[in-house]
Amino acid sequence: MNVRSVLHILSFLLLIAGGAMGVCFGISAYCGDPPRAQLALNISSCVALLAGLLLKITNRGELELSRKDGFAIVSFGWLLLGLFGAVPYVLSGVIPDPVGAVFETVSGFTTTGASVMSDVESAPKGILFWRALTQWLGGVGVLVLCLAILPFIGSSGMKIFQAEVAGPTKDRLTPKIAATAKLLWGIYALLTVLEILFLKFGGMGWFDSTCHSFATLATGGFSTRNISIEAYRSPFIEWVVIAFMFLGGVNFALFYRAIRGNPFAFFRDTEFRWYLGILAGSTLIIAISIFHGPMASIGGSVRAACFQSVSIMTTTGFSSADFDRWPPVACFVLMTLVFVGGCAGSTAGAIKVQRLVVAVKAAVRHARLFLHPQAIIQVKLDREVLDSEEAGGIVTFIATYLLVFVLASVLMTPFMPDLRSAVSAAAAALGNVGPGLGAIGPYCNYSAVPAEGKLLLAFCMLVGRLELFTVFVLFLPSYWKK
């Protein structure tokens, strides 16, 4: 491993984090937050900036990155962000427990949305803005932002891009990786601005609309209200959030193709059609199950069902109702969507629709071969033939994901009041969803989880966001051999 090159890139992560905290300090001062909150953000910003400058100065030199270095930069980079990003919470007293503060920060950067804050509305606005900003930065990826603004990384940036970007496909949109990173962040920022304007038009203030837009496009779920989007009691706001959560779960490459003059790219994409179909089917089942029960009108049941289906499948985690009290069939559908996730190349977490499509097609292929052993049957995705290694890799990922989920569920049982809560906590953390069922339902939070449980869930969030193997390779003895 080229340690100096790795540390050099990590220094820019700390500089970005320090600059972001500095912006939050300005917001805090403008909003008239208590002096302690302003001082906490100011000190945190200075600490991160100084640490970043120190790393940068002491690790100058020619940048040479291998595939191993890419894994190290991404894994240790996200760990550093979780540690330094927790400082404002601790110093401000909003989350005095360091473990809880790290949990909140990791939850933010991984766009999970699981929180230990019991009364969000009483928190200083500068801290809430930092909380929302961690999700927005983590949505596309802080390291992808580095690729966009640091031209000297050059071709070595592909190692970082492949290790951080979510999903089985990590194609360049342009020949140069820096241009691809800029395009991703440009599309992301444009959609964020559009949602801010729509939410402001719907009656939200500038602060709330900005924080919720950050969380929506990042498919994160942190809200400035204790009961999330339900607090606004506005069908218009709910539909706006539904629309942008849906867009956050779409492969950003499709937006690029649409902008380049191919508006039908969405419906020609197999994964997008499955994504749309799964959401439509889930909405229908849930709407029928809650009609005449929790919801008394057709319009209300469809809106609530659509909101929670999109929120959970895109791993955003916003809530417009207490879905933990819904009929068992609705809860079962939502828990299934926790594992599905959004499209590859989106800001959503979990397994991803593309992998499930390939797994289903591979299963159908094997069933047909069982009947016709001599037949030549190929697995295709959008007319592209997948070789056995690609299809096998996807099936291996799904199997590993489910194995990690089972293991995490077992390990969480001592820290939760019941099995339902333990299982849903493991699934929600690994899938970067946030809220679950039982003790961590939409009206609850993770504050009652013991420190050991919080650390385990934080690890699951990181593993889920970095898609398992980016982190797991660090535990292989061969990784550390020259």
C-alpha positions in Angstrom: 0.0 0.0 0.0 1.2 3.5 -0.8 0.6 5.0 2.6 1.7 8.6 1.7 -0.7 8.7 -1.3 -3.5 7.3 0.8 -3.0 9.9 3.6 -2.7 12.7 1.0 -6.1 11.9 -0.4 -7.6 11.5 3.1 -6.3 15.0 4.0 -8.7 16.5 1.4 -11.6 14.6 3.0 -10.8 16.4 6.3 -10.5 19.7 4.5 -13.9 19.3 2.9 -15.4 18.2 6.2 -13.8 21.2 8.0 -15.0 23.6 5.3 -18.6 22.2 5.6 -18.5 22.7 9.3 -17.4 26.2 8.7 -20.5 26.8 6.6 -22.6 25.4 9.4 -21.0 27.7 11.8 -22.0 30.6 9.6 -25.6 29.3 9.5 -25.5 28.9 13.3 -24.4 32.5 13.8 -27.0 33.8 11.3 -29.8 31.9 13.0 -28.8 33.1 16.5 -28.0 29.7 18.0 -26.8 29.4 21.6 -23.0 30.4 21.9 -22.1 26.8 22.8 -23.4 25.5 19.5 -21.6 28.2 17.5 -18.4 27.6 19.4 -18.7 23.8 18.9 -19.0 24.2 15.1 -16.2 26.7 15.0 -13.8 24.5 17.0 -14.8 21.4 15.0 -14.2 23.2 11.8 -10.7 24.4 12.9 -9.8 20.9 14.2 -10.7 19.2 10.9 -9.0 21.8 8.8 -5.8 21.7 10.9 -5.7 17.9 10.8 -6.3 18.0 7.0 -3.5 20.5 6.5 -1.1 18.6 8.6 -1.8 15.4 6.7 -1.5 17.2 3.4 1.9 18.9 4.2 3.5 15.8 5.7 2.4 13.5 2.8 3.3 15.4 -0.3 4.7 13.7 -3.3 3.7 12.0 -6.6 0.3 10.4 -6.4 0.3 6.7 -7.2 -2.8 4.7 -6.4 -3.4 1.0 -6.8 -6.6 -1.0 -6.4 -5.6 -1.7 -2.8 -5.1 2.0 -2.1 -8.6 2.7 -3.4 -10.2 0.3 -0.9 -8.1 1.8 1.9 -9.0 5.4 1.0 -12.7 4.7 0.9 -12.9 2.6 4.0 -10.6 4.7 6.2 -12.0 7.9 4.7 -15.5 7.1 5.8 -14.3 6.1 9.2 -12.4 9.4 9.6 -15.5 11.4 8.5 -17.5 9.5 11.2 -15.0 10.4 13.9 -14.4 14.0 13.0 -18.0 14.7 12.1 -19.1 13.6 15.6 -17.2 16.4 17.3 -19.9 19.2 16.9 -22.5 16.9 18.5 -20.4 16.3 21.6 -19.1 19.8 22.1 -22.5 21.4 21.6 -24.1 19.0 24.1 -26.7 17.9 21.6 -25.4 14.3 21.8 -23.0 14.3 24.8 -22.3 10.6 24.5 -19.3 10.1 22.0 -20.6 6.7 20.8 -24.0 8.2 20.1 -22.4 11.1 18.3 -20.4 8.8 16.1 -23.5 6.7 15.4 -25.4 9.8 14.3 -22.5 11.0 12.1 -22.0 7.6 10.5 -25.7 7.4 10.0 -25.6 10.8 8.2 -22.7 10.2 5.9 -23.9 6.7 5.0 -27.4 8.2 4.3 -29.0 5.8 6.8 -31.1 8.3 8.8 -31.1 6.3 12.0 -31.0 8.8 14.9 -30.3 8.9 18.6 -31.8 12.4 19.0 -35.1 12.3 20.9 -36.1 15.9 20.4 -34.8 17.1 17.1 -36.9 20.3 17.1 -35.1 21.7 20.1 -31.6 21.3 18.6 -29.7 24.4 17.4 -30.2 25.0 13.7 -26.5 25.0 12.9 -26.2 21.4 14.2 -29.4 20.4 12.3 -27.9 21.9 9.1 -24.6 19.9 9.7 -26.7 16.8 10.3 -28.5 17.3 6.9 -25.3 18.2 5.2 -23.6 15.0 6.2 -26.3 13.1 4.3 -26.1 15.3 1.2 -22.3 14.9 1.1 -22.6 11.2 1.6 -25.3 10.7 -1.1 -23.1 10.6 -4.2 -20.0 10.3 -2.1 -17.5 12.7 -0.6 -14.7 11.0 -2.4 -16.5 11.4 -5.7 -16.6 15.1 -4.8 -12.8 14.9 -4.4 -12.5 13.5 -7.9 -14.6 16.3 -9.3 -12.6 19.1 -7.7 -9.0 17.6 -7.6 -7.7 17.4 -11.1 -4.3 16.1 -10.1 -5.8 12.7 -9.1 -6.1 11.9 -12.8 -6.5 8.3 -13.9 -5.8 7.0 -10.4 -9.3 8.3 -9.5 -10.9 5.3 -11.1 -9.7 3.1 -8.2 -11.5 5.4 -5.8 -14.6 5.7 -8.0 -15.0 1.9 -8.3 -14.6 1.4 -4.5 -17.1 4.1 -3.5 -19.9 4.3 -6.0 -22.9 2.1 -5.1 -24.1 -0.6 -7.3 -22.8 -3.4 -9.5 -22.2 -1.1 -12.5 -19.7 1.7 -12.2 -19.5 2.9 -15.8 -17.9 6.2 -16.7 -20.4 8.7 -18.2 -17.5 10.4 -20.0 -14.0 9.3 -21.0 -12.4 11.2 -18.0 -13.4 10.1 -14.5 -13.2 13.7 -13.2 -15.7 14.8 -15.8 -18.0 11.9 -14.7 -17.7 12.9 -11.1 -18.6 16.5 -12.0 -21.6 15.4 -14.0 -22.9 13.2 -11.1 -22.6 16.1 -8.7 -24.1 18.5 -11.2 -27.2 16.4 -11.7 -27.4 15.8 -7.9 -27.1 19.6 -7.1 -29.7 20.6 -9.8 -32.3 18.1 -8.4 -31.6 19.4 -4.9 -32.2 23.0 -5.9 -35.4 22.1 -7.7 -36.8 20.3 -4.6 -35.9 23.2 -2.3 -38.0 25.5 -4.6 -40.9 23.1 -4.7 -40.9 22.6 -0.9 -40.7 26.4 -0.3 -43.6 26.9 -2.7 -45.5 24.2 -0.6 -45.2 26.2 2.6 -41.9 25.1 4.2 -39.4 27.7 5.3 -36.0 28.0 3.5 -34.2 26.2 6.3 -36.6 23.3 6.5 -36.9 23.0 2.7 -33.1 22.9 2.3 -32.5 20.4 5.1 -35.3 18.1 3.8 -34.0 18.4 0.2 -30.5 17.4 1.3 -32.0 14.4 3.0 -34.4 13.5 0.2 -32.0 13.4 -2.8 -29.4 11.7 -0.7 -32.1 9.1 0.2 -31.1 9.8 3.8 -34.2 10.6 5.9 -33.0 13.0 8.6 -35.8 15.5 9.3 -35.9 18.7 11.3 -39.2 17.6 12.8 -39.7 14.9 15.5 -42.4 13.0 13.4 -40.7 13.6 10.1 -42.8 14.7 7.1 -46.0 13.9 8.9 -45.6 17.0 11.0 -46.5 19.3 8.0 -49.9 17.7 7.3 -49.6 18.7 3.6 -50.5 16.4 0.7 -48.5 18.7 -1.6 -45.3 18.4 0.4 -45.7 14.6 0.6 -46.1 14.3 -3.1 -43.1 16.5 -3.8 -41.0 14.4 -1.4 -42.3 11.2 -3.0 -41.3 12.5 -6.4 -37.7 13.4 -5.4 -37.2 10.3 -3.3 -38.2 8.3 -6.4 -35.6 10.3 -8.5 -33.0 9.8 -5.8 -33.4 6.0 -6.3 -32.9 6.2 -10.1 -29.6 5.5 -11.8 -28.0 8.9 -12.4 -26.7 7.7 -15.7 -30.3 7.7 -17.0 -30.6 11.4 -16.3 -27.4 12.0 -18.2 -28.7 10.1 -21.2 -32.0 12.0 -21.1 -30.1 15.4 -21.0 -28.1 14.2 -24.0 -31.2 13.9 -26.0 -32.5 10.4 -25.2 -35.6 11.0 -23.0 -36.8 7.5 -23.5 -33.7 6.1 -21.8 -35.6 5.5 -18.6 -38.3 3.2 -20.0 -35.8 1.3 -22.2 -33.8 0.4 -19.1 -34.8 -3.0 -17.7 -33.8 -2.0 -14.1 -35.9 1.1 -14.2 -39.0 -0.8 -15.4 -38.5 -3.3 -12.6 -38.0 -0.4 -10.1 -41.2 1.2 -11.2 -43.1 -2.1 -11.2 -42.1 -3.1 -7.7 -43.1 0.3 -6.3 -46.4 0.2 -8.1 -47.2 -3.3 -6.9 -46.1 -2.5 -3.3 -48.2 0.7 -3.2 -51.3 -1.2 -4.4 -50.9 -4.0 -1.8 -50.3 -1.6 1.1 -53.1 0.8 0.0 -55.6 -2.1 0.0 -54.4 -3.4 3.4 -54.7 0.0 5.1 -58.0 1.2 3.5 -60.8 1.2 6.0 -58.2 0.6 8.7 -55.6 3.3 9.5 -56.8 5.3 6.5 -60.4 6.1 5.9 -60.2 7.4 2.3 -58.9 6.1 -1.0 -56.8 9.1 -1.7 -55.2 9.1 1.8 -54.5 5.3 1.7 -52.9 5.6 -1.8 -50.8 8.6 -0.8 -49.6 7.0 2.5 -48.9 3.7 0.8 -47.0 5.3 -2.0 -45.0 7.6 0.4 -43.9 4.7 2.6 -43.2 2.3 -0.3 -41.0 4.9 -2.0 -39.4 6.0 1.2 -38.4 2.5 2.3 -37.4 1.1 -1.1 -35.2 4.1 -1.9 -33.8 3.6 1.7 -34.7 7.3 2.5 -36.6 6.5 5.7 -38.9 9.5 5.9 -42.3 8.8 7.4 -45.8 10.3 6.8 -47.6 7.9 9.2 -46.8 5.4 12.0 -46.5 2.4 9.7 -45.5 0.2 12.6 -49.2 0.1 13.5 -50.3 -0.9 10.0 -51.6 -4.4 9.2 -49.1 -7.3 9.1 -49.2 -7.6 5.3 -48.2 -3.9 5.0 -45.3 -4.3 7.4 -44.2 -7.4 5.6 -44.1 -5.6 2.2 -42.2 -2.7 3.7 -39.6 -5.1 5.3 -39.2 -6.8 2.0 -38.5 -3.4 0.3 -35.8 -2.8 2.9 -33.7 -5.5 1.2 -34.6 -4.5 -2.4 -33.3 -0.9 -2.4 -33.1 1.5 -5.4 -31.3 1.3 -8.7 -27.6 0.8 -9.3 -25.8 4.2 -9.6 -28.3 6.0 -7.4 -28.0 7.3 -3.9 -30.1 4.4 -2.5 -28.7 1.5 -0.5 -29.6 -2.2 0.1 -29.1 -4.9 -2.6 -30.2 -2.9 -5.6 -32.8 -3.8 -8.2 -30.3 -4.6 -10.9 -28.8 -7.4 -8.8 -32.3 -8.8 -8.1 -33.1 -8.7 -11.8 -30.0 -10.7 -12.7 -30.5 -13.1 -9.8 -34.1 -13.8 -11.1 -32.9 -14.3 -14.7 -30.1 -16.6 -13.5 -32.6 -18.7 -11.5 -34.9 -19.0 -14.5 -31.9 -20.0 -16.7 -31.0 -22.8 -14.3 -34.6 -24.0 -14.1 -34.7 -24.2 -17.9 -31.4 -25.9 -18.0 -32.8 -28.5 -15.6 -35.4 -29.3 -18.2 -33.1 -29.0 -21.2 -29.5 -29.7 -20.2 -28.2 -29.4 -23.7 -29.8 -26.0 -24.4 -27.7 -22.8 -24.7 -29.4 -20.2 -22.5 -27.8 -16.9 -21.7 -28.5 -14.3 -19.0 -29.1 -10.9 -20.6 -29.5 -7.4 -19.2 -30.6 -4.8 -21.6 -29.5 -7.0 -24.6 -26.1 -7.3 -23.0 -25.0 -10.9 -22.3 -23.6 -11.4 -18.9 -20.9 -14.1 -18.6 -21.1 -16.7 -15.8 -18.5 -14.8 -13.7 -20.6 -11.6 -13.7 -23.8 -13.3 -12.9 -22.1 -15.5 -10.2 -20.6 -12.4 -8.6 -24.0 -10.8 -8.3 -25.5 -14.0 -6.8 -22.5 -14.2 -4.4 -23.1 -10.6 -3.3 -26.8 -11.2 -2.5 -25.9 -14.4 -0.6 -23.2 -12.6 1.4 -25.5 -9.7 2.1 -28.2 -12.0 3.5 -25.5 -13.9 5.5 -24.3 -10.6 7.1 -27.9 -9.6 7.8 -28.5 -12.9 9.7 -25.3 -12.6 11.6 -26.1 -8.9 12.5 -29.6 -9.9 13.6 -28.3 -12.6 16.0 -25.6 -10.2 17.4 -28.3 -7.5 18.0 -30.7 -9.7 20.0 -29.0 -9.0 23.4 -29.3 -5.2 22.8 -33.0 -5.0 21.7 -36.2 -5.7 23.7 -37.5 -8.3 21.2 -36.6 -10.2 18.1 -38.7 -8.1 15.8 -36.8 -5.0 16.8 -33.4 -6.7 16.5 -34.1 -8.1 13.0 -35.5 -4.8 11.7 -32.6 -2.9 13.2 -30.0 -5.1 11.5 -31.9 -4.9 8.2 -32.4 -1.1 8.4 -28.7 -0.4 9.3 -27.3 -2.7 6.6 -29.7 -1.4 4.0 -29.1 2.3 5.0 -32.8 2.7 5.6 -33.0 4.1 9.2 -36.4 3.4 10.8 -37.6 -0.1 11.3 -40.3 -1.8 13.3 -40.9 -2.2 17.1 -38.5 -0.3 19.3 -37.0 1.5 16.3 -40.2 2.3 14.6 -41.0 5.7 12.9 -42.0 7.3 16.2 -39.0 5.9 18.0 -35.2 6.2 17.7 -32.0 4.4 18.6 -31.2 6.3 21.8 -32.1 3.3 24.0 -29.7 0.9 22.2 -26.6 0.2 24.3 -23.2 1.5 23.2 -22.2 -1.9 21.9 -25.3 -2.2 19.8 -24.8 1.3 18.4 -21.2 0.4 17.3 -22.4 -2.8 15.7 -25.1 -1.0 13.8 -22.7 1.8 12.8 -20.4 -0.9 11.3 -23.3 -2.4 9.5 -24.1 1.1 8.0 -20.6 1.5 6.7 -20.5 -2.1 5.3 -23.9 -1.6 3.7 -23.0 1.8 2.2 -19.6 0.5 0.8 -21.3 -2.7 -0.4 -19.6 -5.3 1.7 -16.4 -6.2 -0.1 -14.8 -2.8 -0.1 -14.6 -3.2 3.7 -14.2 -7.0 3.9 -11.1 -7.1 1.8 -9.3 -5.1 4.6 -9.7 -8.2 6.8 -8.0 -10.5 4.4 -4.3 -11.3 5.3 -3.4 -11.2 1.6 -4.5 -7.6 1.4 -1.7 -6.5 3.8 1.0 -8.6 2.0 3.4 -6.8 -0.3 
